[in-house]
Amino acid sequence: MRWIVPRGRRPMLTRESIVTAAVTVAARAQPEGLTGANVGEELGVDRSTLWRYFVNHQELLLAVGDRLLQTAVNRVAAGLSPQERVRTLALHLVDVFVAHPYIATNASCITRGPGEFAVIELILGSLEETGLRGEAVARHQRMLTDALLAYAGMRAAYAILPARVRIFEERSWPGVRVAISPRRFPRIASNLPALDTDDHEQVFTTLLDALWASVSAATTLEPSGQR
């Protein structure tokens, strides 16, 4: 439900309230929906008012993207092990990006905001709890952050594909069963039943396990004196 502003009164605006309204607009997942006009309508103000708080549209987009990152971090429960903490963050990032697909690409940029810093802080803290220090921590933090944001961004991009394109994508491999040449592509032919499956969550879980295996291996190799 939109905020109806009584005649003669103007809402109390802040950067935070504008970003909150923009997130609401972005959640409608409409192409080109996050415009100054739409955000202004959501708040009950003229769009020109927004630019008293943001230099331009791009700055607003970055602020909204940063809010998405903070939202994902806020959903991570306390008391989890380092691996489960990162896994939970990853799953929430995907959920938040898919729920706001047209703005998700801005969350993959360097936002220089509290949301981005919170993601990095959570991952660094999780890595340090495993015993990693120094360059190994920084390298694995970058590996995890880049991989998680890339996958979440890919899922968001898929979410905004037209329905007919998604249906074609989902039915592609079953069609390959008929067209594939076992002589030319024997490995594809022998693995077709498994390739027919479309379990994105299982694939993502496997990716997370593989990434964390690198962390575990680095922890084993870390000199005890540097822990």
C-alpha positions in Angstrom: 0.0 0.0 0.0 1.4 3.4 -0.9 1.7 6.3 1.4 -1.0 8.8 0.8 0.2 12.2 2.0 -2.5 14.6 3.3 -2.8 17.8 1.4 -0.7 20.6 2.8 1.7 18.2 4.5 5.0 16.9 3.2 6.7 13.7 4.4 9.8 13.9 6.4 12.5 12.8 4.0 15.9 11.4 4.7 18.4 9.4 2.6 17.3 6.3 4.5 13.5 6.8 3.9 14.2 7.4 0.2 16.2 4.2 -0.1 13.5 2.3 1.8 10.9 3.5 -0.7 13.2 2.7 -3.6 13.7 -0.9 -2.4 9.9 -1.2 -2.2 9.6 0.0 -5.8 12.5 -2.4 -6.9 10.7 -5.4 -5.4 7.9 -5.0 -7.9 10.4 -6.2 -10.5 9.2 -3.9 -13.3 11.6 -3.0 -16.1 12.9 0.5 -15.7 10.7 0.7 -12.6 13.2 2.3 -10.3 12.9 5.8 -11.6 12.9 9.1 -9.7 9.3 9.5 -10.7 8.3 6.1 -9.3 10.2 6.6 -6.1 8.7 10.1 -5.7 5.2 8.7 -6.2 5.9 6.0 -3.6 6.8 8.7 -1.1 4.2 11.2 -2.2 6.7 13.9 -3.3 7.9 15.4 -6.5 10.9 13.5 -7.9 13.0 16.7 -8.0 13.0 16.5 -4.1 15.0 13.3 -4.2 18.0 15.0 -5.8 18.5 17.2 -2.7 19.6 14.0 -1.0 21.4 12.2 -3.8 23.7 13.6 -6.4 22.2 11.7 -9.2 20.2 8.5 -10.1 23.4 6.3 -10.0 24.1 7.3 -6.5 20.5 6.3 -5.5 21.0 3.0 -7.3 24.2 2.3 -5.4 22.5 3.1 -2.1 19.7 0.7 -2.9 22.1 -2.0 -3.9 24.0 -1.5 -0.7 20.7 -1.9 1.2 20.2 -5.2 -0.4 23.6 -6.4 0.8 22.8 -5.2 4.3 19.4 -7.0 4.2 21.2 -10.3 3.4 23.6 -9.9 6.2 20.8 -9.0 8.7 19.2 -12.3 7.9 22.2 -14.4 9.0 21.4 -15.9 12.4 23.9 -15.7 15.3 25.7 -18.7 16.6 26.5 -20.4 13.3 29.8 -22.0 12.5 32.1 -20.1 10.1 31.1 -22.3 7.1 27.4 -22.2 7.9 27.5 -18.5 8.4 29.0 -18.0 4.9 26.6 -20.5 3.4 23.6 -18.8 5.0 24.8 -15.4 3.8 25.2 -16.8 0.3 21.6 -18.2 0.2 20.2 -15.0 1.5 22.1 -13.0 -1.1 20.5 -15.1 -3.9 17.1 -14.6 -2.4 17.4 -10.9 -2.0 18.9 -10.4 -5.5 16.1 -12.5 -7.1 13.5 -10.5 -5.2 14.9 -7.3 -6.6 16.3 -8.4 -10.0 16.4 -5.1 -11.8 18.6 -3.5 -9.1 20.7 -6.5 -8.2 23.5 -5.5 -10.6 24.2 -2.4 -8.5 24.7 -4.6 -5.5 27.5 -6.3 -7.4 29.3 -2.9 -7.8 31.6 -1.3 -5.2 29.0 0.6 -3.2 31.4 1.8 -0.4 28.4 1.6 2.0 27.6 -0.2 5.2 26.0 -3.1 3.4 29.1 -3.9 1.4 31.3 -3.5 4.5 29.0 -5.8 6.5 29.4 -8.5 3.9 33.2 -8.2 3.9 33.3 -8.1 7.7 31.2 -11.2 8.1 33.3 -13.2 5.6 36.6 -11.9 7.1 35.5 -12.8 10.6 34.4 -16.3 9.5 37.7 -16.9 7.8 39.7 -15.7 10.8 37.8 -18.1 13.0 39.1 -21.0 10.9 42.7 -19.8 11.7 43.6 -18.0 8.5 45.5 -14.8 8.8 47.0 -12.1 6.6 47.2 -12.5 2.8 45.3 -15.8 2.9 42.3 -14.2 4.6 42.2 -11.3 2.1 42.6 -13.7 -0.9 39.8 -16.0 0.3 37.5 -13.2 1.2 37.8 -11.8 -2.3 37.3 -15.3 -3.8 34.1 -15.9 -1.7 32.7 -12.4 -2.2 33.2 -12.4 -5.9 31.8 -15.9 -6.4 28.7 -15.3 -4.2 27.8 -12.0 -5.9 28.4 -13.4 -9.3 26.1 -16.3 -8.7 23.4 -14.2 -7.1 23.6 -11.8 -10.0 23.3 -14.6 -12.5 20.2 -15.9 -10.7 18.7 -12.4 -10.7 19.4 -12.0 -14.4 17.6 -15.3 -15.0 14.6 -14.1 -13.0 14.0 -11.2 -15.3 14.0 -13.3 -18.5 10.7 -13.5 -20.3 8.7 -16.5 -19.4 9.0 -18.0 -22.9 12.8 -17.8 -22.7 12.9 -19.5 -19.2 10.6 -22.3 -20.5 12.9 -22.8 -23.5 16.0 -22.9 -21.2 14.3 -25.4 -18.8 13.3 -27.7 -21.7 16.6 -27.5 -23.6 18.4 -30.6 -22.2 15.5 -33.0 -22.6 15.4 -32.0 -26.3 19.2 -32.7 -26.5 18.5 -36.4 -25.6 17.0 -36.8 -29.1 19.5 -34.8 -31.0 22.7 -35.8 -29.4 25.1 -38.1 -31.2 26.5 -40.7 -28.7 29.4 -41.4 -31.1 30.5 -37.8 -31.3 29.6 -36.8 -27.7 29.7 -40.0 -25.7 30.1 -38.4 -22.3 27.2 -36.0 -22.8 25.1 -38.9 -24.0 26.0 -41.1 -21.0 25.2 -38.3 -18.5 22.0 -37.0 -20.1 19.7 -38.2 -17.3 21.7 -36.2 -14.8 22.0 -33.2 -17.1 18.3 -33.1 -17.5 17.9 -32.1 -13.8 17.6 -28.4 -13.0 18.3 -28.1 -9.3 19.9 -24.7 -8.9 20.1 -24.9 -5.1 22.0 -28.2 -5.3 24.4 -26.8 -7.8 24.9 -23.7 -5.6 25.5 -25.9 -2.5 28.1 -27.8 -4.4 29.8 -24.6 -5.4 29.8 -23.4 -1.8 31.3 -26.7 -0.7 34.0 -26.4 -3.3 34.9 -22.9 -2.2 35.0 -23.8 1.4 37.3 -26.8 0.6 39.8 -24.2 -0.6 39.5 -22.4 2.8 40.0 -25.7 4.6 43.0 -26.6 2.5 44.6 -23.1 3.2 43.9 -23.5 6.9 45.8 -26.8 6.9 48.8 -25.3 5.1 48.8 -22.1 7.3 52.0 -22.1 9.4 51.0 -22.5 13.1 53.0 -19.5 14.1 50.9 -17.2 11.9 47.5 -18.3 13.3 
